[in-house]
Amino acid sequence: MLSGCGSAPPLPVQTLISSTCPTLTACTLSPSAPQQNGDLMHEIDRVEADWAICAAKVDEFIKCQAEDREHNRRQRQKPNGKPPDE
């Protein structure tokens, strides 16, 4: 038999990595058309609220990604692909 025709060891089981994180959507600002100074002050409050909503979405996405990374790291540490006992 030729040396290149021998049997090879089986390949290791591949770990599938899936993200359970929500889809990150673009942040939007509410339409604005202030007519007076008082309206402008109200618009500032609305824009700050819109940015706060946007920041909360981004923070939640970052937290989810970190949790996914940690979960995947723990799975890679176990040779049988099962999560470690907690």
N, C-alpha and C positions, 0 to 999 in steps of 0.2 A: 504494500500500500504506500502511496506517496505521502510524504510528511504533511503536506497541506490538506490532506483529505481526512485527517483524524477528527474525532468528535470534539466539539468545543464545549466549554462549560456553559450552562444556561445563563441567559442575561438576567440581571437583577430586575425585580418587579418595579415598574415605574410608578411613582406617586403622582396622581392627578392633583393639580392645584386649581381650585375654583374659588372665585371671589363671591362672597355673600353680600358684598357691599352694595348699597343702592347706587344707581347711576347718578353721577354728579351732573347737575344741570347748570346752565348759565345763570348768573345772578342778574336780576333786572331791577331797575329803578322805576317807581311809579311815575306816570306822566305828570308833568308840572306846567302850570301856566299862571304863576302868581300875578295879581293885578295891583296889590297894595303891599306896603311894608309888613302888615300883619299877616298877609298871605305868605310872604316870604319866610317869616318865622315858622309858620305852620309847615311849609315845605322842607325847611331844615330838619324839623322833627321827623317828618315822613322819610326823608332820605336816610337819616340816621337809623330809623327802624328797618328800612330796606337793607342797609348794610349789615345790621345786626342779624337779620334773617339769613343773609348770605354767609356771614361768618359762622353761624351755627351749622349751616349745611356743610361747609368746608370742614369744620371741626369734627362733625359726626363722621364724615368720610375718612378723615385722617385716623380717627380712633378705630374705625372698622378695619382699615388697612393694617394698622398695627396689630390688632387682634388676629387678623388672618395670617400675618407673618409669624406671629408667635405660635399659632396653631400648626402651621406648616412646619415650623422649626421643630416642634415637639414630635410631629409625625416622622420627620426625617431621622430623628435620633433613635427611633425604635426599628430594629432590623426587620420585624414582621409587618411594618406599616401601620400597626395599631397604635393609638395614642397611649402614652405612658399612664400608668395608674396614678390617680390623684388622691 
